[in-house]
Amino acid sequence: MKNDETANGLEQLGFISGWVLTGDEITLWENAEPQPTKAALAIAATQWAATQAAKAEATATQKAALLARLGITADEAKLLIG
């Protein structure tokens, strides 16, 4: 696994802090919970990618619904903000 995949796996498992990566290895672990295995991290990294895609899709859907409710286009919304 690459460094970013390991970090993503840790975040998916709820470990936002309390760890340091050097390359793809966890070199410092300061959490009370046991350090996850490489297999658990690989599964979590895959889940993280799916979670991020679902969040992006939900955000796009919410934006489209808001624009429809306001009766404006995305370009018109940009004019209001900028």
Phi and psi in degrees as a GROMACS rama.xvg file:
@    title "Ramachandran Plot"
@    xaxis  label "Phi"
@    yaxis  label "Psi"
@TYPE xy
-85.9615  166.014  LYS-2
-54.8404  -48.6446  ASN-3
-67.0813  -33.3382  ASP-4
-66.7907  -40.9632  GLU-5
-63.2742  -45.681  THR-6
-62.0349  -43.2714  ALA-7
-62.2965  -41.2319  ASN-8
-62.0944  -42.4287  GLY-9
-62.5337  -43.6184  LEU-10
-64.899  -40.0429  GLU-11
-61.2896  -35.0803  GLN-12
-80.0454  -1.84144  LEU-13
95.4333  6.80427  GLY-14
-94.4991  87.057  PHE-15
-79.7657  -29.6799  ILE-16
-144.886  -178.745  SER-17
88.558  19.2422  GLY-18
-150.136  156.106  TRP-19
-133.751  136.139  VAL-20
-107.027  139.389  LEU-21
-124.051  109.703  THR-22
68.1375  -124.785  GLY-23
-108.417  11.8644  ASP-24
-103.418  139.657  GLU-25
-80.3075  113.908  ILE-26
-102.403  -13.1071  THR-27
-143.452  128.668  LEU-28
-129.954  114.085  TRP-29
-118.178  20.3598  GLU-30
-94.0952  150.251  ASN-31
-69.151  -31.6872  ALA-32
-73.3613  154.319  GLU-33
-64.8669  149.859  PRO-34
-66.4554  132.499  GLN-35
-67.8504  153.075  PRO-36
-76.0025  164.81  THR-37
-62.4718  -35.6589  LYS-38
-65.119  -43.8628  ALA-39
-64.0068  -38.6651  ALA-40
-66.7768  -38.5282  LEU-41
-64.0321  -43.3205  ALA-42
-64.4792  -44.5067  ILE-43
-64.8619  -36.1857  ALA-44
-63.1627  -39.5414  ALA-45
-65.6685  -42.3773  THR-46
-64.5799  -36.795  GLN-47
-59.8357  -44.08  TRP-48
-61.0374  -42.6018  ALA-49
-66.0194  -39.5499  ALA-50
-62.9534  -43.2325  THR-51
-65.0579  -40.2345  GLN-52
-64.6392  -40.8394  ALA-53
-65.6032  -40.245  ALA-54
-63.473  -43.1217  LYS-55
-63.4359  -41.0101  ALA-56
-65.5714  -41.54  GLU-57
-63.5036  -41.4817  ALA-58
-63.2541  -44.1159  THR-59
-62.5917  -40.543  ALA-60
-64.2265  -42.521  THR-61
-64.4199  -40.8768  GLN-62
-63.1816  -44.1968  LYS-63
-63.0757  -40.3356  ALA-64
-65.6069  -40.6446  ALA-65
-65.3386  -44.2444  LEU-66
-61.5255  -40.9936  LEU-67
-64.6841  -41.0366  ALA-68
-65.4809  -36.8724  ARG-69
-79.1849  -18.3016  LEU-70
73.8809  32.2425  GLY-71
-128.598  163.136  ILE-72
-90.3527  169.155  THR-73
-62.3315  -38.0157  ALA-74
-64.5719  -38.941  ASP-75
-67.4315  -36.5218  GLU-76
-64.2482  -39.9332  ALA-77
-61.9095  -37.0328  LYS-78
-64.7164  -37.6229  LEU-79
-66.1283  -37.8965  LEU-80
-78.9282  -42.252  ILE-81
